[in-house]
Amino acid sequence: MAESPTELLWQVTVQGVARLTLNRPKAGNSITAGQREEIIGLLGRASGDPRVRAIVLTGAGERHFCTGADLSGSTGPLTDDAPPDAPERPAGSVARAVAGGAQRLITAVLDCDKPVIAAVNGTAAGLGCHLAYACDLVLAADSARFIEVFVRRGLVVDGAGAYLLARLVGPQRAKELVFFGDDLPAAEAHRMGLINRIVPAGELDKTAEEWAVRLAAGPTVALGLGKRLINRSLEVDRTTALAEEAMAAEINMTSEDGREGLRAFAERRAPVFRGW
């Protein structure tokens, strides 16, 4: 669980929009291990929760979306009863920490069956960048900036950063961002294709809510299957991609929303999707 119930806010509206807010503005909305586990759990449960049909992920305050992982509690021996001559970080411990931490968080966003919108209200740095890029749609305030901060700390990019960046902007641009770690203003991030839209800071919440309500009123099963197909499209060959597309169409027609869409078309009326 998060260290405090107020450090991570989860609110579900009657329209089916869940708002997930990182609420540690004094700490740059950095993510603690407890928050990370809570977010993973919330996203996993949201996939099967009929009340949730779209998710907005944002940060509290106006300065920071998320400045990455909070590493303040990451030092020290792995266990209290470790052998006295054991190294503080045995071989493999860093790899396990990355795989079991930041990578699981990003995977939870990518694999959530419901569409996730990032509302980037300020600085996104390190893992915070990748948290935004993993979302299905990214809105950013005109004051937002993105920083691949790892190189500034002598660290290799992690949290699925190389995976996401190469797919979003191509390997050459990805290397430029990772190698230099420069501040990337929202306008440049938009030009590169990292985000969908820039809005004035004062309109970010309103725009995110409008997009989320629109998604929440849509055919939830079809949206989830479409998300899965697009996320898989860069990883499989054509034969596999088309076979999965055909199977997704089959699965979707077992949903009530799939059948409702056809009924509404035949009856020449607007469909009323219920989310299942």
N, C-alpha and C positions, 0 to 999 in steps of 0.2 A: 504494500500500500504506500501511497505518497506519505511523506513525513507529516503533512498536515492536510486535512480534507479541503482546505481552502487553496492549496497550492496547485490544484488541478480541478478545474470546474467542468462539469458535464451537465448540460441542460438539454432536454428534448421538448420541442414545441408541439402544439396540437397539429401543426402542418406536417410533422414527421421530420423536422430538421433538428439534428443534434449539434450542439455547439460545444466544442472541446477547446478550453482556454488554458494555456500555460500561464499560471498566475504567480510568478516569482519575479516581478518587474525589477526589484532591487538587486536581483542576481542575474539580470539580463535574460530572464526566462530560460536560464539553462536548465537542463533536465537531469534530475537526480535518478539514481538507480531505482528508487521506489516509484517515482513518477513514470519512468520507462515501463516498468512492469504493469503499472495501472493502465497506461495508454494501450499497451499490447492487449491487455484483457478487455478493455472497453471496445476496441476495434473488432476483436474476435467475437465478442458477444453481439455487437451491432450487426454483424453479418446475418445472424439468425433472428434478430429482433424485429418483428413486423411494425413496431412503433417508429423505428428509425429507417428513413428512406434516403437521407442525404446527410452529410457531415461537413461542418465548417470547423477548420482547425486554425487557431489564431493565438496571439500572445497578448497578455495584459499590458496596458500602458501604450505610449506612443513611440518609444525609443527602440524597443527590441521585439522582434518576433521570437527568435530563439538563438542564443549565442553558443549553442552546442551542449555537450555533456558536462555536467558538474562533476569534476574529478576530485573534489576536495576530500572525499572519503575513500579514494581508490588506492591509497598507499597502505603499506603494512603487510605483515605475514598473511598468508592465505588462511591458515587455521591456527588456533591457539596451541594445539598439541603437535605441531610439526616438529620433526627432529631438530635438535639445537643447531646442527651444522647445515641445515637445508638452506638453499639460497632463497632470498626474499621473493624472487620471481623465477620459479623453475621453468625450464625450457617448455614452451607451449602455452604458458599461462596467458601471455598477451593475445595470442591467436584465439584462445578460448574466450577471453574477455570480449574481444571484438565480435566474434561470431555469436556469442550468447547475449551480447548487449546491443550495440548500435545496429548491427545487421538484422537482428530480430525485430527491432523497432521499425526499420524501413520496410522490411518484409511484411509486417503487419499492415502497413498502409497500402502497399502494393496489392496484397491479397484480400483486403477487405472487400466484401461483395457489394457494399454500398459506395456510391461516388463520394469522394472526399475532395473538398475545396480548401486550398490554403489561402488564408487572408493575411498576407504578409504586411504587418503594420509598422515594421521598422527593420533593424539590422537582423539579417540571418547569417550566421557564421558557422563554419564547420558542419557539424551534424545538423545544425539548424537549416543550412542550405539544402541538405539532402532530404530533410523532412519535408520541406516545401516542394522540391522537385519530384518526390515520390507521389505527391498528391495528383489527382486526376486533372484538376484545373487549378491554376495559380493566379490569384489576383494580388496585386501589390500596390501599396500606397506610393505616390510619387516621391516620397521621402525615403523609401526603402532602399537597402543596398544588400548585396550578397558578397560574402567573403569566404573563399577557400583558404581558411586561416592555417591549415596544417603546416604548410611549408614555413611559415613564420615561426613555428615552434619546433622545427626540425623533425616533424612527424610525416609519415606517409599518409596519404589520403585514405580515410576509411569510411565506415558507415555507408557502403555501397556507392560512394561518390564516383569512382571511376566507371562503374557500371552505368550509373544514371547519366553522367555527363556525356560519355561517348555516344550514348543513344540519343540524347537530346540535341547536341550541337556538333557531333562528329569528333573523331580523335584529335585532330589538330587544335581545334578550339578548346577541347577538354584539357589538353596538355598545357596550353597557355594559361588557363585559369588555375590549374593545379600547380604548375611550376612557379608562377609569379605570386599568386595569392593576393592580387590587387583587389581593392574595393571595386565592385561592379554596381554602378547605379542602376536603378530600376529601368530607366530608359534603355540602357545598353543591354540589360538582361532580356528585355522585351524584344529588342532588335535581333538578338541572337536566337530567340525562340525558347528561352528558358521559362518564360511566364506568358500567360494568355493576355492579360490586360493590365494597364496602369490606370489608377483612378486617383483623384485628389484624396488626401489622407482623411478628410472629413466625410468622404462618401464611401470609404472602404467597407464598413460594416453593412451599410445599406445595400451596396451592390452584391456583397457576398450573400446576404440574406435573400435577395431577389433571385440570384442564381440557384441557391439551395432550394428555395420554395418551388422553383420551376422544376428542378430535378426530382424533388420529393413528390410532385404531382405526376411524374412520368411512370412508365412501365418498369418497375424496379428490377424485375428478373431480367428483362432485356438489357437494361443498362449494365447490370452486373456481368452478364455474359459478354456484352460488347467490350467492357473493360478488360475482361480476361483475354479475349481474342486479340485486342490491340497490344496488351502487355506481352503476349506470347509471340506476336507476329515477327519480331526481330530475332527470335531465338530458334525458330523451327523452319524447315524447308517448306516449299510451296505445297507439296502433297499433304503434309501434315496440317498446315494452316487451313487449307480448304476442307479437309476432313473434319477438323475441329469446328470450323464455321458451320458445316452442314449439321453436325451433331448439336451445336448450340441452337440452331434453328428448330431442331426436333424437340429439344428440351424446353425451349421457350413456348412452344405450342401446347405443352402440358400445363402451362401456367394460366391462371384465370385472366391475367392482364393480356396475355397473348390472344386468348379467345375473345376477350372484350374488344380488342382493337379491330378484329375482323368483323365482329357484330356491328360495331359503330360505323365502320366503313360501309357495310352493306345497308345499314339503316340511315346513312347520310346524317350522322350526328357526331358531336364531339365525344370521344371516349372518356370514360370515368375509370381511371386505373386505381387499384386498391393496394398494390404493392406485393401481390403474390400470384 
